[in-house]
Amino acid sequence: MTAVSDFIRTETITGPAAWVPGDFSDPSLWTVSITADDTAELFAALGHARSTGKEMRVITRSDFPLDGLARKLADVSRELVFGRGFVVLSGFPIGDDIPRADVELMYWGLCAHLGIAVTQNGLGEIIVAVKNYRNGGLSNTATRGYQTSEPLPFHTDSPDIVGLLCLTSSGEGGVSSLTSSMTIHNELVRNHRELLGLYYAGFYYDRRDEQASGERPYYRNSVYAWHDGILTCRYYLRQFIESAHQRYGIEVSAVERLALDTFEAIANRPEFKLSMQIRPGDIQLLNNNVVVHARDAFVDSAEISRELLRLWLNPFDAPTPPPGHAAFREGMPLKQS
């Protein structure tokens, strides 16, 4: 289904979401610390959530009561939705003395104050481990981006918000890069206006064998949509466009390739790209509507392997995107056995 944009936006976007790295003099400007008091609240809420007897996926923010941290998270949510579109929470409690199940439930409970989680794959998983699954890179059409140590080019995930909790760092690499997709759109308006229509029309993507019964193994999705006075972006992994071409014969024209190359070249320009290293105990939160992200390749050391926990969220009362834009925002369909 083709996206229903109100029209193609040809004026530049202003406001905090159209940022460049020069707007930030220090990482403290995007970092929010989890204090000792916040940590005490997390463990108290963990005990309350356990006492409900509920499965993690049905635990809501009311089952995970927070006080001062809840107010802090409300500010974080406003920054994600209405501000620059990214925040790093630092100091989340992890460690060998904390059971993995407790870490996951506290992470889930914290994020339940930011929005509603959605499924991330055809198995219906709500938290996935981002690590090297050793099943090949993205040239393997059964591999998703979170399963490989290969570099990931600029892209968005499916929902409004993606959260990444770092459990362990790799021996080498894994640097995260962010670029404002609003800034990219402004550059397209200024210097590549002839390509704009292609981003609003969209591209075909391979479902990577995660389609539900009766669905086609590929889908179309727009990169940009202007709807109800709001510009949003979804730029899914380029490799999924290429594998839709290779597997199903869906043509990608020369001018479409030019549009893809142009988008990625702008995203990679040093004056637009902000890089950071996510460290153990950090939670990186990104708004896919206004930020694209990339990751360098990483190499695990002999002693430790890089692992992050990913959650997909939609903020409470978030605007609904138009049809044909933000595919799988409400979660991935379950695969039929």
Secondary structure as the mmCIF struct_conf table of DSSP 4:
data_model
#
loop_
_struct_conf.conf_type_id
_struct_conf.id
_struct_conf.beg_label_comp_id
_struct_conf.beg_label_asym_id
_struct_conf.beg_label_seq_id
_struct_conf.end_label_comp_id
_struct_conf.end_label_asym_id
_struct_conf.end_label_seq_id
BEND BEND1 ASP A 6 PHE A 7
BEND BEND2 GLU A 11 GLU A 11
BEND BEND3 GLY A 15 GLY A 15
TURN_TY1_P TURN_TY1_P1 PRO A 16 ALA A 17
BEND BEND4 ALA A 18 ALA A 18
HELX_RH_3T_P HELX_RH_3T_P1 PRO A 21 ASP A 23
BEND BEND5 SER A 25 ASP A 26
HELX_RH_3T_P HELX_RH_3T_P2 PRO A 27 LEU A 29
TURN_TY1_P TURN_TY1_P2 TRP A 30 TRP A 30
STRN STRN1 THR A 31 SER A 33
HELX_RH_AL_P HELX_RH_AL_P1 ALA A 36 THR A 52
TURN_TY1_P TURN_TY1_P3 GLY A 53 GLY A 53
HELX_RH_3T_P HELX_RH_3T_P3 MET A 56 VAL A 58
HELX_RH_3T_P HELX_RH_3T_P4 ARG A 61 ASP A 63
BEND BEND6 PHE A 64 PHE A 64
BEND BEND7 ASP A 67 ASP A 67
HELX_RH_AL_P HELX_RH_AL_P2 GLY A 68 PHE A 82
BEND BEND8 GLY A 83 GLY A 85
STRN STRN2 PHE A 86 SER A 90
BEND BEND9 GLY A 95 GLY A 95
TURN_TY1_P TURN_TY1_P4 ASP A 96 ASP A 97
BEND BEND10 ILE A 98 ILE A 98
HELX_RH_AL_P HELX_RH_AL_P3 ARG A 100 CYS A 111
TURN_TY1_P TURN_TY1_P5 ALA A 112 LEU A 114
STRN STRN3 GLY A 115 ALA A 117
BEND BEND11 ASN A 121 ASN A 121
TURN_TY1_P TURN_TY1_P6 GLY A 122 LEU A 123
BEND BEND12 ILE A 126 ILE A 126
STRN STRN4 ILE A 127 VAL A 130
BEND BEND13 LYS A 131 LYS A 131
BEND BEND14 ARG A 134 ASN A 135
TURN_TY1_P TURN_TY1_P7 LEU A 138 SER A 139
BEND BEND15 ASN A 140 ASN A 140
TURN_TY1_P TURN_TY1_P8 THR A 141 ALA A 142
HELX_RH_3T_P HELX_RH_3T_P5 GLY A 145 GLN A 147
BEND BEND16 GLU A 150 GLU A 150
STRN STRN5 LEU A 152 HIS A 155
BEND BEND17 SER A 158 ASP A 160
STRN STRN6 ILE A 161 THR A 168
BEND BEND18 GLY A 171 GLY A 171
STRN STRN7 GLU A 172 GLY A 173
STRN STRN8 SER A 176 SER A 180
HELX_RH_AL_P HELX_RH_AL_P4 SER A 181 ASN A 191
HELX_RH_3T_P HELX_RH_3T_P6 ARG A 193 LEU A 195
HELX_RH_AL_P HELX_RH_AL_P5 LEU A 196 ALA A 201
STRN STRN9 PHE A 203 ASP A 206
TURN_TY1_P TURN_TY1_P9 ARG A 208 ASP A 209
HELX_LH_PP_P HELX_LH_PP_P1 GLN A 211 ALA A 212
TURN_TY1_P TURN_TY1_P10 SER A 213 GLY A 214
BEND BEND19 PRO A 217 PRO A 217
STRN STRN10 TYR A 218 ASN A 221
BEND BEND20 VAL A 223 VAL A 223
STRN STRN11 TYR A 224 HIS A 227
TURN_TY1_P TURN_TY1_P11 ASP A 228 GLY A 229
STRN STRN12 ILE A 230 CYS A 233
HELX_RH_AL_P HELX_RH_AL_P6 ARG A 238 TYR A 248
HELX_RH_AL_P HELX_RH_AL_P7 ALA A 254 ALA A 267
TURN_TY1_P TURN_TY1_P12 ASN A 268 ASN A 268
TURN_TY1_P TURN_TY1_P13 PRO A 270 PHE A 272
STRN STRN13 LEU A 274 MET A 276
TURN_TY1_P TURN_TY1_P14 PRO A 280 GLY A 281
STRN STRN14 ILE A 283 ASN A 287
TURN_TY1_P TURN_TY1_P15 ASN A 288 VAL A 290
STRN STRN15 VAL A 291 ARG A 295
STRN STRN16 PHE A 298 VAL A 299
BEND BEND21 ALA A 302 GLU A 303
STRN STRN17 GLU A 307 PRO A 315
TURN_TY1_P TURN_TY1_P16 PHE A 316 ASP A 317
HELX_LH_PP_P HELX_LH_PP_P2 ALA A 318 PRO A 322
TURN_TY1_P TURN_TY1_P17 PRO A 323 GLY A 324
BEND BEND22 HIS A 325 ALA A 326
TURN_TY1_P TURN_TY1_P18 ALA A 327 GLU A 330
HELX_LH_PP_P HELX_LH_PP_P3 MET A 332 GLN A 336
#
